[in-house]
Amino acid sequence: QAGASLVQLYTSFAFQGPALIPRLKAELAAALREAGFSRVEDAVGTAAMRFAGQ
């Protein structure tokens, strides 16, 4: 909902290697289900106003 930058993802990949990918997919799927979303596209931008301070 708040998003992760490409730099954050690249840094994680650099330290954790290819093993990061399956874990990232599993954790993302679990977080989406927990928040009531079925697709990443449904979650994109939903918290923008909160993070913008409004």
Steps between C-alpha positions, in 0.01 A plus 500: 500500500784738577724335244860395484754668283711320247802589714350316800427193289844501339672538837305206642584293194869590528515380861266201480549382144251305289346341812328834557262457205285206623489648850402841363222345292364301796512795740340732245218253432438460875500876559256554212261234635522642852415849371209369293657543157512233234751671270791742541320740266213523750732615778703754302438852624246409768705661778627799302295759688603361839869512409459846350387624841131545427 
